[in-house]
């Protein structure tokens, strides 16, 4: 490719007319026209100017063997060009403000401040919601490691704050460019055009259109900032992709399982429709995210047809599934179970709390006084179907108090599953709603019973009903509640707080309830 042809390509790529290029190089339009027609070559100093202007090497311009000039431009994009574009932006901004009246400059500054405030408010909302959502997703870790939750949230707030700062900066600069800088550049172009020959050709009109479009092109440093945001968004998309892949695997497995159990009941067919459609939508989402991450184009027609078809299948599955479920008889009573009283003997120790299935609130206990038992002897009773469950205990700790939970462990999940399938074939489902709802029976001597009830009251607010040798306890609510996040651990033995971090303190408030006093701890950062 000859020099003139390269010059034409580079000039049009930048959006310059022959007059504009001539002005930048300090020559006449006729000289540029002769260069582009390959009738003459520019002097060495002009070739250097052209190379700097179009960000390419002199060899790329004068070597006829170089044909891909655009590739050469891409290779020469570097930090210098980004820095140069930033300086260009600053220079134009200073020149623009120097030609503004005081009122125009004040108006521009006020508009930019308003945009900054709006972006700050939006950022606070978006960053807050995003951090809360991600922290809740990982709350299973935070429950065991509160310090991890605090540190993790701080890191998230820093990352989201930095990314939003870049986004806000891009929005602010683009707004400034569109509202003010473009008008200044257009005015400058118009003044230059008036100095040129007023006779314009069709080529000049086309070039002027290109120049006006040039004003809408972003600066190199803005492109770099945008790329940082895009990289971050692609990273988030990758994390979402991993989650969707996991969910999709679950959908596919569930669909296969539902298909296998269609002979049991027709409801499984419609459930297969639902999970199959969900699998298709998830796979479609995976393809879209992959195309976004790797900048691949995809046709709209096939994904749109897939999405609409999946929605139709999904809706059909839900509709027909509801019809099939209406034919199933849901049974809440215990008629299908062979309940027998099971006993477990527990040895009492100081501050011991006994719970039913590890459930704190909304549970009931029946304490029976039997003075024939020793002080350390406790007998816990509960009705259990021994075909399915066994009664067992699990030891733990809550608010520094030892806790023993009486739990029902399944003997064999296969037995329960066969029981469910057998009844489902007859359109019957035992929901277990009434199973195991009778109060846990705790038998001990009077002294031990009083100790157990007092220990329970250290953790919960309870409603007590005394019927002589029988005491019914209904647990209503937890006795201790933390506001503003948990910054410490409550010690139920001496009513104190053990702090995870030294820069936090908790203020105790007492709330009166029908069941006793509730402790409210408001935890805040210590004042200097």
C-alpha positions as CSV (number, residue, x, y, z in Angstrom):
1,X,0.0,0.0,0.0
2,X,1.4,3.4,-1.1
3,X,1.9,6.4,1.2
4,X,-1.0,8.3,-0.2
5,X,-3.5,5.5,0.3
6,X,-2.3,5.0,3.9
7,X,-2.7,8.7,4.5
8,X,-6.3,8.7,3.2
9,X,-7.2,5.7,5.4
10,X,-5.6,7.2,8.5
11,X,-7.2,10.6,7.9
12,X,-10.7,9.2,7.5
13,X,-10.1,6.9,10.4
14,X,-9.5,10.0,12.6
15,X,-12.4,11.8,10.9
16,X,-10.3,14.7,9.6
17,X,-11.0,16.6,6.3
18,X,-8.1,17.6,4.1
19,X,-8.4,21.2,5.4
20,X,-8.4,20.0,9.0
21,X,-5.3,17.8,8.4
22,X,-3.6,20.6,6.5
23,X,-4.2,23.0,9.4
24,X,-2.8,20.5,12.0
25,X,0.3,20.0,9.9
26,X,0.8,23.7,8.9
27,X,0.5,23.1,5.2
28,X,-2.0,23.9,2.4
29,X,-4.9,21.7,1.5
30,X,-3.4,21.3,-2.0
31,X,-0.3,19.8,-0.5
32,X,-2.3,17.2,1.4
33,X,-4.3,16.4,-1.8
34,X,-1.0,15.9,-3.7
35,X,0.3,13.5,-1.0
36,X,-2.9,11.5,-1.1
37,X,-2.7,11.2,-4.9
38,X,0.9,9.9,-4.6
39,X,2.1,12.8,-6.8
40,X,4.5,14.1,-4.1
41,X,5.9,13.0,-0.7
42,X,6.0,15.3,2.3
43,X,9.3,16.4,3.8
44,X,10.9,14.4,6.7
45,X,9.6,16.7,9.4
46,X,6.1,16.5,8.1
47,X,6.3,12.7,8.0
48,X,7.3,12.8,11.7
49,X,4.3,15.0,12.4
50,X,2.0,12.7,10.6
51,X,3.4,9.6,12.5
52,X,2.8,11.4,15.8
53,X,-0.6,12.6,14.8
54,X,-1.8,9.1,13.8
55,X,0.1,7.3,16.5
56,X,2.1,5.0,14.1
57,X,5.8,4.6,13.1
58,X,7.5,6.3,10.1
59,X,8.3,2.9,8.7
60,X,4.6,2.1,8.7
61,X,4.0,5.2,6.6
62,X,6.7,5.0,4.0
63,X,7.2,1.2,3.7
64,X,4.9,0.1,0.9
65,X,5.1,-3.5,2.2
66,X,3.0,-2.5,5.3
67,X,-0.6,-2.9,4.2
68,X,-2.5,-3.2,7.6
69,X,-2.2,0.3,9.0
70,X,-5.1,-0.2,11.5
71,X,-3.1,-3.1,13.0
72,X,-0.1,-0.8,13.4
73,X,-2.3,1.7,15.2
74,X,-3.5,-0.9,17.6
75,X,0.1,-2.0,18.3
76,X,1.1,1.6,19.1
77,X,-1.7,2.2,21.6
78,X,0.2,2.6,24.9
79,X,0.2,4.4,28.2
80,X,1.6,7.5,26.4
81,X,-1.5,7.8,24.3
82,X,-3.7,7.4,27.3
83,X,-1.8,10.1,29.1
84,X,-1.8,12.3,26.0
85,X,-5.6,12.1,25.7
86,X,-5.9,13.0,29.4
87,X,-3.8,16.1,28.8
88,X,-5.8,16.9,25.7
89,X,-9.0,16.8,27.7
90,X,-7.6,19.0,30.5
91,X,-6.3,21.5,27.9
92,X,-9.6,21.8,26.2
93,X,-11.4,22.1,29.5
94,X,-9.1,25.0,30.6
95,X,-9.5,26.7,27.2
96,X,-13.3,26.3,27.4
97,X,-13.5,27.8,30.9
98,X,-11.2,30.7,29.9
99,X,-13.7,31.7,27.2
100,X,-16.8,31.2,29.4
101,X,-18.5,34.0,31.3
102,X,-18.7,33.8,35.1
103,X,-22.4,32.8,35.0
104,X,-21.7,30.1,32.4
105,X,-18.9,28.6,34.4
106,X,-20.9,28.7,37.6
107,X,-23.8,26.9,35.9
108,X,-21.4,24.2,34.6
109,X,-19.9,23.6,38.1
110,X,-23.3,23.5,39.8
111,X,-24.6,20.9,37.2
112,X,-21.5,18.7,37.8
113,X,-22.0,18.9,41.6
114,X,-25.6,17.9,41.3
115,X,-24.7,14.9,39.1
116,X,-22.0,13.9,41.6
117,X,-24.5,14.0,44.5
118,X,-27.0,11.9,42.5
119,X,-24.3,9.3,41.7
120,X,-23.2,9.3,45.4
121,X,-26.7,8.6,46.6
122,X,-27.3,5.9,44.0
123,X,-23.9,4.4,44.8
124,X,-24.8,4.2,48.5
125,X,-28.0,2.4,47.8
126,X,-26.5,0.0,45.2
127,X,-23.4,-0.8,47.2
128,X,-25.4,-1.2,50.5
129,X,-27.9,-3.6,48.9
130,X,-25.1,-5.5,47.0
131,X,-23.0,-5.9,50.2
132,X,-26.0,-7.1,52.3
133,X,-27.0,-9.6,49.6
134,X,-23.5,-11.1,49.3
135,X,-23.0,-11.2,53.1
136,X,-26.3,-13.0,53.5
137,X,-25.3,-15.5,50.8
138,X,-22.2,-16.3,52.9
139,X,-24.0,-16.0,56.3
140,X,-23.4,-19.7,57.0
141,X,-19.8,-18.8,57.4
142,X,-20.5,-15.7,59.4
143,X,-22.6,-17.5,61.9
144,X,-19.5,-19.4,63.1
145,X,-17.0,-16.6,62.4
146,X,-18.5,-13.1,63.2
147,X,-15.1,-11.5,62.7
148,X,-15.0,-12.9,59.2
149,X,-18.3,-11.3,58.4
150,X,-17.1,-7.9,59.6
151,X,-13.9,-8.1,57.6
152,X,-15.6,-9.6,54.5
153,X,-18.2,-6.8,54.5
154,X,-15.5,-4.1,54.9
155,X,-13.6,-5.6,51.9
156,X,-16.8,-5.7,49.8
157,X,-17.6,-2.1,50.7
158,X,-14.1,-1.0,49.6
159,X,-14.3,-2.9,46.3
160,X,-17.8,-1.7,45.4
161,X,-16.9,1.8,46.5
162,X,-13.9,1.9,44.2
163,X,-15.8,0.5,41.2
164,X,-18.7,2.9,41.8
165,X,-16.2,5.8,42.0
166,X,-14.8,4.9,38.5
167,X,-18.3,4.6,37.1
168,X,-19.3,7.9,38.6
169,X,-16.2,9.5,37.2
170,X,-17.0,8.2,33.7
171,X,-20.6,9.4,34.0
172,X,-19.4,12.9,35.2
173,X,-16.9,13.3,32.4
174,X,-19.2,12.1,29.7
175,X,-21.9,14.4,31.0
176,X,-19.5,17.3,31.0
177,X,-18.3,16.4,27.5
178,X,-21.8,16.2,26.1
179,X,-23.2,19.2,27.9
180,X,-20.3,21.7,27.4
181,X,-17.1,20.4,25.8
182,X,-18.7,19.2,22.6
183,X,-20.3,22.6,22.0
184,X,-17.0,24.3,22.6
185,X,-15.3,22.0,20.1
186,X,-18.1,22.5,17.5
187,X,-17.8,26.3,17.9
188,X,-14.0,26.0,17.4
189,X,-14.6,23.9,14.2
190,X,-17.1,26.4,12.9
191,X,-14.7,29.3,13.4
192,X,-12.0,27.4,11.5
193,X,-14.4,26.5,8.7
194,X,-15.3,30.2,8.3
195,X,-11.6,30.9,7.7
196,X,-11.5,28.3,4.9
197,X,-12.7,28.7,1.4
198,X,-16.6,28.9,1.7
199,X,-16.9,26.7,-1.4
200,X,-17.4,23.2,0.0
201,X,-17.5,20.0,-2.0
202,X,-19.5,16.8,-1.2
203,X,-16.4,15.3,0.2
204,X,-16.0,18.2,2.6
205,X,-19.6,17.9,3.8
206,X,-19.0,14.2,4.5
207,X,-15.8,15.1,6.3
208,X,-17.6,17.6,8.4
209,X,-20.1,15.0,9.5
210,X,-17.3,12.8,10.5
211,X,-15.8,15.7,12.5
212,X,-19.0,16.1,14.4
213,X,-19.1,12.4,15.1
214,X,-15.5,12.8,16.4
215,X,-16.8,14.9,19.2
216,X,-18.8,11.9,20.5
217,X,-15.8,9.6,20.6
218,X,-14.5,8.9,24.1
219,X,-11.0,9.9,25.2
220,X,-8.4,7.1,25.6
221,X,-8.2,7.5,29.4
222,X,-12.1,7.2,29.6
223,X,-11.8,4.0,27.6
224,X,-9.3,2.7,30.0
225,X,-11.6,3.5,33.0
226,X,-14.5,1.8,31.2
227,X,-12.4,-1.3,30.6
228,X,-11.6,-1.5,34.3
229,X,-15.4,-1.5,35.0
230,X,-16.1,-4.0,32.3
231,X,-13.4,-6.3,33.7
232,X,-15.0,-6.1,37.1
233,X,-18.5,-6.7,35.7
234,X,-17.1,-9.8,33.8
235,X,-15.6,-11.0,37.0
236,X,-19.0,-10.7,38.8
237,X,-20.6,-12.4,35.7
238,X,-18.1,-15.3,36.1
239,X,-19.1,-15.7,39.8
240,X,-22.8,-15.7,38.8
241,X,-22.0,-18.2,36.0
242,X,-20.5,-20.6,38.5
243,X,-23.6,-20.3,40.7
244,X,-25.9,-20.8,37.7
245,X,-23.9,-23.9,36.6
246,X,-24.4,-25.4,40.0
247,X,-28.1,-24.7,40.0
248,X,-28.4,-26.1,36.5
249,X,-26.8,-29.3,37.5
250,X,-29.3,-29.6,40.3
251,X,-32.2,-28.9,37.9
252,X,-31.0,-31.5,35.4
253,X,-30.5,-34.1,38.2
254,X,-34.0,-33.3,39.6
255,X,-35.5,-33.6,36.1
256,X,-34.0,-37.1,35.6
257,X,-35.3,-38.2,39.1
258,X,-38.8,-36.9,38.3
259,X,-38.8,-38.8,35.0
260,X,-37.9,-42.0,36.9
261,X,-40.8,-41.7,39.3
262,X,-43.5,-40.9,36.7
263,X,-45.1,-44.5,37.2
264,X,-45.6,-43.6,40.9
265,X,-47.8,-40.6,40.3
266,X,-48.6,-38.3,37.4
267,X,-47.5,-35.3,39.4
268,X,-43.9,-36.3,38.8
269,X,-44.4,-35.8,35.0
270,X,-45.5,-32.2,35.5
271,X,-42.6,-31.7,37.9
272,X,-40.3,-33.0,35.2
273,X,-41.8,-30.4,32.9
274,X,-41.1,-27.6,35.5
275,X,-37.5,-28.6,36.2
276,X,-36.8,-29.4,32.5
277,X,-37.9,-25.9,31.5
278,X,-35.9,-24.4,34.4
279,X,-32.9,-26.4,33.1
280,X,-33.3,-25.0,29.6
281,X,-33.6,-21.4,30.9
282,X,-30.5,-21.9,33.1
283,X,-28.5,-23.3,30.2
284,X,-29.6,-20.4,28.0
285,X,-28.5,-18.0,30.8
286,X,-25.1,-19.8,30.9
287,X,-24.7,-19.4,27.1
288,X,-25.6,-15.7,27.2
289,X,-23.1,-15.0,30.1
290,X,-20.3,-16.9,28.3
291,X,-20.9,-14.9,25.1
292,X,-20.8,-11.7,27.2
293,X,-17.5,-12.7,29.0
294,X,-15.7,-13.7,25.8
295,X,-17.3,-11.0,23.6
296,X,-19.0,-13.5,21.3
297,X,-22.0,-12.6,19.2
298,X,-25.1,-14.8,19.2
299,X,-28.3,-14.7,17.2
300,X,-31.4,-13.5,18.9
301,X,-33.9,-15.8,17.2
302,X,-32.8,-19.2,18.6
303,X,-32.5,-18.1,22.3
304,X,-35.8,-16.2,22.1
305,X,-37.6,-19.3,20.8
306,X,-35.9,-21.4,23.5
307,X,-36.9,-19.0,26.2
308,X,-40.5,-18.7,25.1
309,X,-40.9,-22.4,24.7
310,X,-39.4,-23.0,28.1
311,X,-41.8,-20.5,29.7
312,X,-44.8,-22.3,28.0
313,X,-43.5,-25.7,29.2
314,X,-42.9,-24.3,32.7
315,X,-46.4,-22.8,32.9
316,X,-47.9,-26.0,31.6
317,X,-46.1,-28.0,34.3
318,X,-47.2,-25.7,37.1
319,X,-50.8,-25.7,35.9
320,X,-51.1,-29.4,35.4
321,X,-49.1,-30.1,38.6
322,X,-51.7,-28.1,40.6
323,X,-54.5,-30.1,39.1
324,X,-52.7,-33.4,39.9
325,X,-51.9,-32.2,43.5
326,X,-55.6,-31.5,44.1
327,X,-56.2,-35.2,43.7
328,X,-53.8,-36.1,46.5
329,X,-55.1,-36.5,50.0
330,X,-52.8,-34.8,52.5
331,X,-53.2,-36.4,55.9
332,X,-52.1,-34.5,59.1
333,X,-53.0,-37.0,61.8
334,X,-50.8,-39.8,63.2
335,X,-52.9,-42.7,62.1
336,X,-50.2,-44.1,59.9
337,X,-47.6,-44.1,62.7
338,X,-47.0,-46.6,65.4
339,X,-46.1,-44.2,68.2
340,X,-44.4,-45.5,71.3
341,X,-43.0,-43.7,74.3
342,X,-39.2,-43.7,74.3
343,X,-37.2,-42.7,77.4
344,X,-33.7,-41.3,77.7
345,X,-31.9,-40.8,81.0
346,X,-29.8,-37.6,81.3
347,X,-27.4,-36.7,84.1
348,X,-27.9,-33.1,85.5
349,X,-25.1,-30.7,85.6
350,X,-24.9,-27.0,86.6
351,X,-26.8,-24.6,84.3
352,X,-28.1,-27.4,82.1
353,X,-30.8,-26.5,79.5
354,X,-32.8,-29.3,77.8
355,X,-34.3,-28.5,74.4
356,X,-36.6,-30.4,72.0
357,X,-35.0,-31.0,68.6
358,X,-32.7,-28.0,69.1
359,X,-35.7,-25.6,68.6
360,X,-35.6,-22.7,71.0
361,X,-38.8,-20.7,70.6
362,X,-42.4,-21.8,70.0
363,X,-41.9,-25.1,71.8
364,X,-43.6,-26.7,74.8
365,X,-42.3,-28.8,77.7
366,X,-44.0,-30.8,80.3
367,X,-42.0,-31.0,83.6
368,X,-43.2,-33.8,86.0
369,X,-42.0,-33.8,89.6
370,X,-40.9,-37.2,90.8
371,X,-39.1,-37.0,94.1
372,X,-38.1,-40.6,94.0
373,X,-35.4,-39.6,91.5
374,X,-32.0,-38.4,92.7
375,X,-30.8,-34.8,92.2
376,X,-28.6,-35.7,89.1
377,X,-31.2,-38.0,87.5
378,X,-33.4,-36.8,84.6
379,X,-35.7,-38.9,82.5
380,X,-36.8,-37.5,79.2
381,X,-39.8,-39.1,77.3
382,X,-41.2,-38.7,73.9
383,X,-43.5,-40.6,71.5
384,X,-41.6,-41.9,68.5
385,X,-42.4,-44.4,65.7
386,X,-39.6,-46.8,66.2
387,X,-39.9,-48.1,62.6
388,X,-38.6,-44.7,61.3
389,X,-36.9,-42.9,64.2
390,X,-34.7,-43.3,67.2
391,X,-34.5,-40.8,70.1
392,X,-31.0,-39.4,70.8
393,X,-29.3,-36.4,72.4
394,X,-26.9,-33.8,71.0
395,X,-24.7,-31.6,73.3
396,X,-23.9,-28.0,72.5
397,X,-23.5,-24.6,74.2
398,X,-25.6,-21.4,74.0
399,X,-24.7,-18.2,75.7
400,X,-22.1,-20.1,77.8
401,X,-24.8,-22.5,79.1
402,X,-24.6,-26.2,78.4
403,X,-27.5,-27.4,76.2
404,X,-28.7,-31.0,75.5
405,X,-31.1,-31.3,72.5
406,X,-33.4,-34.3,72.4
407,X,-33.6,-35.2,68.7
408,X,-35.3,-37.7,66.5
409,X,-32.8,-39.3,64.1
410,X,-34.1,-41.2,61.0
411,X,-33.2,-44.9,61.1
412,X,-33.0,-45.3,57.4
413,X,-33.9,-42.7,54.8
414,X,-34.8,-45.5,52.4
415,X,-37.6,-46.7,54.8
416,X,-39.1,-43.2,54.9
417,X,-38.8,-42.9,51.2
418,X,-40.6,-46.2,50.6
419,X,-43.3,-45.2,53.0
420,X,-43.8,-41.9,51.1
421,X,-43.9,-43.6,47.6
422,X,-46.2,-46.4,48.8
423,X,-48.8,-43.9,50.0
424,X,-48.3,-41.6,47.1
425,X,-49.4,-44.4,44.7
426,X,-52.7,-44.3,46.6
427,X,-52.8,-40.5,46.3
428,X,-52.1,-40.1,50.0
429,X,-49.4,-38.0,51.7
430,X,-48.7,-38.0,55.4
431,X,-47.3,-34.5,56.0
432,X,-45.8,-35.1,59.5
433,X,-47.4,-31.8,60.6
434,X,-48.9,-33.4,63.7
435,X,-46.1,-36.0,64.3
436,X,-43.9,-35.1,67.2
437,X,-45.9,-32.0,68.3
438,X,-46.6,-33.3,71.8
439,X,-44.6,-31.6,74.5
440,X,-41.3,-33.1,75.5
441,X,-41.8,-34.7,78.9
442,X,-39.0,-34.1,81.4
443,X,-39.2,-36.0,84.7
444,X,-37.0,-35.2,87.7
445,X,-37.2,-34.4,91.4
446,X,-38.5,-30.9,92.5
447,X,-35.1,-29.4,93.0
448,X,-33.8,-30.5,89.6
449,X,-37.0,-29.4,87.9
450,X,-36.7,-25.9,89.4
451,X,-33.1,-25.7,88.3
452,X,-34.0,-26.7,84.8
453,X,-36.8,-24.2,84.5
454,X,-34.6,-21.4,85.9
455,X,-31.8,-22.3,83.4
456,X,-34.3,-22.2,80.5
457,X,-35.4,-18.7,81.6
458,X,-31.8,-17.5,81.3
459,X,-32.2,-18.0,77.5
460,X,-35.9,-17.6,76.8
461,X,-39.0,-15.8,77.9
462,X,-41.5,-18.4,78.9
463,X,-45.2,-18.8,79.8
464,X,-45.5,-21.1,82.9
465,X,-48.6,-23.1,83.9
466,X,-48.3,-24.9,87.3
467,X,-50.6,-27.9,87.8
468,X,-49.3,-29.3,91.1
469,X,-46.8,-32.0,90.1
470,X,-47.0,-31.0,86.4
471,X,-45.6,-27.7,85.1
472,X,-46.2,-26.8,81.4
473,X,-43.7,-24.4,79.9
474,X,-44.4,-22.6,76.6
475,X,-41.3,-20.8,75.2
476,X,-42.3,-17.5,73.6
477,X,-39.1,-15.6,72.6
478,X,-35.4,-15.3,73.2
479,X,-34.4,-13.3,76.3
480,X,-31.5,-11.5,74.6
481,X,-31.6,-9.6,71.3
482,X,-28.8,-7.7,69.6
483,X,-29.3,-4.6,67.4
484,X,-26.9,-3.1,64.9
485,X,-25.2,-6.4,64.3
486,X,-23.5,-8.8,66.6
487,X,-20.2,-7.5,67.9
488,X,-19.9,-9.8,70.9
489,X,-21.2,-12.9,72.6
490,X,-23.7,-12.9,75.5
491,X,-22.7,-14.7,78.7
492,X,-25.9,-16.0,80.3
493,X,-24.1,-17.1,83.4
494,X,-23.3,-13.6,84.6
495,X,-25.2,-11.4,82.2
496,X,-22.2,-9.9,80.4
497,X,-20.9,-9.3,76.9
498,X,-17.6,-10.7,75.6
499,X,-16.5,-8.5,72.7
500,X,-15.0,-9.8,69.5
501,X,-13.4,-6.4,68.8
502,X,-12.1,-3.8,71.3
503,X,-13.5,-0.8,69.4
504,X,-17.1,-1.8,70.0
505,X,-19.3,-1.5,73.0
506,X,-22.9,-2.5,73.7
507,X,-25.5,-0.6,75.6
508,X,-28.1,-2.6,77.5
509,X,-31.8,-1.7,77.5
510,X,-34.6,-3.6,79.2
511,X,-37.9,-4.2,77.4
512,X,-40.9,-5.2,79.5
513,X,-43.0,-8.1,78.1
514,X,-45.9,-10.2,79.4
515,X,-43.4,-13.0,80.0
516,X,-40.7,-11.0,81.8
517,X,-37.9,-8.7,81.0
518,X,-36.1,-8.9,77.6
519,X,-32.6,-7.6,77.3
520,X,-31.9,-5.5,74.2
521,X,-28.2,-4.8,73.4
522,X,-27.4,-1.9,71.0
523,X,-23.8,-2.3,69.8
524,X,-21.9,0.7,68.4
525,X,-18.4,1.8,67.7
526,X,-16.7,3.4,70.7
527,X,-16.4,7.1,70.6
528,X,-12.9,8.7,70.6
